[in-house]
């Protein structure tokens, strides 16, 4: 394991590098975009996959067995001190698929789905694609630290059928406390709002403890579903595959009927199943090292900005491998800044506006890569800002 090692991903059909032009309109940009890593997955996963591939027979496979479920159950015990009922565990082809199906199951067309903003852009598209209304409850930004505005949240809950929680939060990296989660459940219960919790960033947490929502609200579990995957943690999204915790037997039956009978998607990729089991059974040490590395990368970003680009600011997030960078002091629009980043710095960084109006004066910088790439990216951002400074002084 050497996270400093740079591996050329070009020519591997990866979204991050090979298709950067699709989103940013130009080839050859240094990308800090989609949320995957430029870091090799654990060796144990690669070895397990090679062993299975060398078998050379790739028939239909199953997920509903103890080997798969035990690996997940034990991971939650080890990492979160959380006891999971194995009957709750259900496979899904992806987290966003599972979220989408529960939006479909628990609301009607035209109903409201509540989210905190800024929010993951996939949520916006999925809600609108299901012909539901987006109800936004903006997070309060207090010197770079985010909180729920519970007065606004409760008000918005009165007109929502579903609350879609992102825990930890993408893009701001907030890890919710037990007190905050308990209050969310209390308000949703009071207003009969179903909770869908996307916890795909659960393992990348700094100096905080992630709390799976199913470990709380025992008297409201019938109205909660948790959706997650090993893909973000171990950099294996190319295999597809995720899983859910569905405490309600009726909800499990309804979801499985859609998955199996209507959408015919219940047969998983065997590589995804093997990768998940191997990750959870053998690669805990790797996650511990990853957390140290990405946290140090974010600390480097913060210190570099303070020293070299004081117009830009970021706080150390509670979790996730994103630096959420405030550029409001730069005094230009998001569209203008993107133009200079692309044309002058030749760097692709996700504009905060992607995640809603509340992200207008932010960038989301993915630091799940070598420190050398982080430094290169920051120098390109500085080159863009230096150019902006020159323009302003003319």
C-alpha positions, 0 to 999 in steps of 0.5 A: 500500500503506497498512496503516494504512488501515481498510477495513470488511469487514462485509457481505462474508460474511467469517468474521472480522467477519460471523460472530463471533457463531457462535463468541463468542455475541454480535454487534458484537464487535471481532474478533481471531480467525481467521487472516486479515488486515484488510489489503488484498492486493497491488494486483498480485493485484487487477489480475491477477484483474480482467483475468481476470474481464473475459475473462468466460469461466470454464471448467475450468482446470488447475494442472499447467503451468510457469507455476504451478510456476515461480512456486513454484519461484522463490519458494523460491529467492528466499525460502528458498534452497531448490531444489525439484524441480518434479515434486514440486509438486501442487495441493490445494484446501486445506492441511488437505485435503492433510494429511487425505488423507496421514493417511488414506494413511499410517495406519489407523483407530485409529493414532496421529498425533503433534502438538506442543501447544498446536496448531492446532485444525484438526489435532485435528478432522481427526485425530479425523474420520479416526478416528485417535488424537491423541498429544500431545507438549507443547512446553516453555515457557521464559519465553515461548519454546518448545522441543520436549521431545525426550525426550518426543517420542521416547517418543511417536514409538514409538507414532505412525505420523505426526508432524504438524509445524506450521512455523512453529508456530501458535499460539506462533509458533516457527520451528524451527532446522535443528538442531531439524528435523534431530533431528525427522527423525532420531527419525522415521526411527529409529521409521519415522514419516511426517512431514507438515509444514504450513508455511502460515505460512512467509513471516511470520518475524522475525529468523529463517530459515524452513527448508522441511523438504524441504531437509533429510533427503535420505535420508528424503524418501520419508517426508516431505510439505510442505503449504502455500499463498500464502493466509496470506501474501497474504490470499487464502484466499477463493479456496481452493487450496494446493499440496504438495511430494511427493518420493515418486513413489508418494505423488504417484500415490496422492494424485493418484488420491484427488484426481482419481478419488475426490474429483473435486477436481483442477480448481482455481479459476482465480482461485486459480492466478492469485493465487498466480502473481502473488503469487510473481512480483510481490509479494515487496516487499509481503511484506517490508513486511507483515513489518515492519508485523506485527512492529511491531504485536506489539512494540506489544502487548508494550510496552502490556501491560508498561505498562498490564496487567502481569498479561498477558505476551507474548514476541515470536514468531519468526514468524506474526502472532499475539501469544500472551498469557499471562494466568495471573497474572490468577488467573481461568479461561479461561472467566471471562476470555472472559466479561469480554472479551465482555461488558465489553470487547466484544472477541473474542480466540481463547482459548488453550484452543482449541489444547489444554490447554497453552493454557488460560491464553493468548489468541491475538491476531491482529495482521494489521490496522491499528495503530489496531485493535490499540490499540482491541483492547488498550484493550478488553482493559484495560477487561475487566481493570480490571473484574476488578481491581474485582471482586477488591477488593470 
